[in-house]
Amino acid sequence: MTINIVLWLVGIALVLIALWRGRSPFARMSELDRLADNAKRYESWRGGGSRTAAGANGRTGADEMRDVLRRQVYLWAGVGVVGILLVVGGFLVR
């Protein structure tokens, strides 16, 4: 096998792995965002939110989980970009 075919195969594999592994954290992060927006609407409907724990210190467990998920999404997006660069590199080496 020539080097360009190896680069294509490794690049395509990295892109597929990144799509497969990044989809789940992105979906959970989107769900957390949707639930947080719903909770904010509910708190505004109740007439304020300074009585809740989130209103007292500003960070919740959901905020921490969202940060963890965001890091995972960025990691797998970076792996996907490396895969794309390898595929492009395979065309350039050719």
BALOBA-1460 file (C-alpha; in Angstrom, 3 decimals):
// residues 94
<rec num="1" residu="m" x="0.000" y="0.000" z="0.000"/>
<rec num="2" residu="t" x="1.188" y="3.436" z="-0.746"/>
<rec num="3" residu="i" x="1.381" y="6.166" z="1.834"/>
<rec num="4" residu="n" x="-1.606" y="8.074" z="0.430"/>
<rec num="5" residu="i" x="-3.931" y="5.089" z="0.831"/>
<rec num="6" residu="v" x="-2.743" y="4.596" z="4.407"/>
<rec num="7" residu="l" x="-3.391" y="8.281" z="5.141"/>
<rec num="8" residu="w" x="-6.872" y="8.028" z="3.614"/>
<rec num="9" residu="l" x="-7.775" y="4.928" z="5.609"/>
<rec num="10" residu="v" x="-6.469" y="6.293" z="8.902"/>
<rec num="11" residu="g" x="-8.131" y="9.674" z="8.250"/>
<rec num="12" residu="i" x="-11.491" y="8.139" z="7.406"/>
<rec num="13" residu="a" x="-11.241" y="5.883" z="10.473"/>
<rec num="14" residu="l" x="-10.532" y="8.883" z="12.719"/>
<rec num="15" residu="v" x="-13.446" y="10.845" z="11.279"/>
<rec num="16" residu="l" x="-15.830" y="7.915" z="11.761"/>
<rec num="17" residu="i" x="-14.624" y="7.307" z="15.322"/>
<rec num="18" residu="a" x="-14.957" y="11.014" z="16.134"/>
<rec num="19" residu="l" x="-18.502" y="11.098" z="14.778"/>
<rec num="20" residu="w" x="-19.442" y="7.961" z="16.677"/>
<rec num="21" residu="r" x="-17.881" y="9.009" z="19.986"/>
<rec num="22" residu="g" x="-18.814" y="12.714" z="19.818"/>
<rec num="23" residu="r" x="-22.484" y="12.240" z="19.046"/>
<rec num="24" residu="s" x="-23.468" y="10.997" z="22.516"/>
<rec num="25" residu="p" x="-21.895" y="13.813" z="24.611"/>
<rec num="26" residu="f" x="-23.279" y="16.390" z="22.177"/>
<rec num="27" residu="a" x="-26.795" y="14.969" z="22.533"/>
<rec num="28" residu="r" x="-26.542" y="14.915" z="26.343"/>
<rec num="29" residu="m" x="-25.188" y="18.479" z="26.384"/>
<rec num="30" residu="s" x="-28.080" y="19.640" z="24.195"/>
<rec num="31" residu="e" x="-30.536" y="17.901" z="26.527"/>
<rec num="32" residu="l" x="-28.976" y="19.607" z="29.568"/>
<rec num="33" residu="d" x="-29.247" y="22.983" z="27.817"/>
<rec num="34" residu="r" x="-32.893" y="22.324" z="27.028"/>
<rec num="35" residu="l" x="-33.632" y="21.310" z="30.622"/>
<rec num="36" residu="a" x="-31.797" y="24.361" z="32.014"/>
<rec num="37" residu="d" x="-33.813" y="26.674" z="29.764"/>
<rec num="38" residu="n" x="-36.999" y="24.980" z="30.903"/>
<rec num="39" residu="a" x="-35.993" y="25.394" z="34.571"/>
<rec num="40" residu="k" x="-35.262" y="29.105" z="34.017"/>
<rec num="41" residu="r" x="-38.667" y="29.603" z="32.424"/>
<rec num="42" residu="y" x="-40.297" y="27.803" z="35.343"/>
<rec num="43" residu="e" x="-38.419" y="29.909" z="37.898"/>
<rec num="44" residu="s" x="-39.412" y="33.133" z="36.133"/>
<rec num="45" residu="w" x="-43.014" y="31.934" z="36.067"/>
<rec num="46" residu="r" x="-42.860" y="31.245" z="39.826"/>
<rec num="47" residu="g" x="-41.652" y="34.761" z="40.428"/>
<rec num="48" residu="g" x="-37.912" y="34.660" z="40.928"/>
<rec num="49" residu="g" x="-35.114" y="32.281" z="41.625"/>
<rec num="50" residu="s" x="-32.991" y="33.670" z="44.456"/>
<rec num="51" residu="r" x="-34.359" y="31.013" z="46.809"/>
<rec num="52" residu="t" x="-32.819" y="28.108" z="44.894"/>
<rec num="53" residu="a" x="-29.322" y="26.714" z="45.310"/>
<rec num="54" residu="a" x="-28.425" y="27.762" z="41.768"/>
<rec num="55" residu="g" x="-29.481" y="31.305" z="42.509"/>
<rec num="56" residu="a" x="-27.397" y="31.355" z="45.683"/>
<rec num="57" residu="n" x="-24.009" y="30.353" z="44.286"/>
<rec num="58" residu="g" x="-24.484" y="30.335" z="40.501"/>
<rec num="59" residu="r" x="-23.099" y="26.858" z="39.617"/>
<rec num="60" residu="t" x="-25.041" y="23.621" z="39.660"/>
<rec num="61" residu="g" x="-24.140" y="20.017" z="39.040"/>
<rec num="62" residu="a" x="-25.696" y="20.360" z="35.600"/>
<rec num="63" residu="d" x="-23.287" y="23.220" z="34.832"/>
<rec num="64" residu="e" x="-20.342" y="21.039" z="35.812"/>
<rec num="65" residu="m" x="-21.649" y="18.147" z="33.718"/>
<rec num="66" residu="r" x="-22.138" y="20.487" z="30.768"/>
<rec num="67" residu="d" x="-18.479" y="21.560" z="31.058"/>
<rec num="68" residu="v" x="-17.336" y="17.922" z="31.077"/>
<rec num="69" residu="l" x="-19.483" y="17.113" z="28.058"/>
<rec num="70" residu="r" x="-18.266" y="20.220" z="26.229"/>
<rec num="71" residu="r" x="-14.653" y="19.110" z="26.736"/>
<rec num="72" residu="q" x="-15.518" y="15.681" z="25.336"/>
<rec num="73" residu="v" x="-17.194" y="17.234" z="22.293"/>
<rec num="74" residu="y" x="-14.152" y="19.462" z="21.689"/>
<rec num="75" residu="l" x="-11.824" y="16.467" z="22.031"/>
<rec num="76" residu="w" x="-13.697" y="14.399" z="19.448"/>
<rec num="77" residu="a" x="-14.084" y="17.389" z="17.149"/>
<rec num="78" residu="g" x="-10.299" y="17.752" z="17.263"/>
<rec num="79" residu="v" x="-9.878" y="14.062" z="16.419"/>
<rec num="80" residu="g" x="-12.238" y="14.554" z="13.464"/>
<rec num="81" residu="v" x="-10.248" y="17.552" z="12.245"/>
<rec num="82" residu="v" x="-7.034" y="15.514" z="12.419"/>
<rec num="83" residu="g" x="-8.762" y="12.805" z="10.384"/>
<rec num="84" residu="i" x="-9.814" y="15.335" z="7.751"/>
<rec num="85" residu="l" x="-6.264" y="16.685" z="7.625"/>
<rec num="86" residu="l" x="-4.931" y="13.168" z="7.094"/>
<rec num="87" residu="v" x="-7.350" y="12.590" z="4.211"/>
<rec num="88" residu="v" x="-6.313" y="15.898" z="2.625"/>
<rec num="89" residu="g" x="-2.672" y="15.007" z="3.267"/>
<rec num="90" residu="g" x="-3.255" y="11.724" z="1.447"/>
<rec num="91" residu="f" x="-4.330" y="13.686" z="-1.621"/>
<rec num="92" residu="l" x="-1.336" y="15.995" z="-1.376"/>
<rec num="93" residu="v" x="1.198" y="13.168" z="-0.988"/>
<rec num="94" residu="r" x="-0.209" y="11.434" z="-4.025"/>
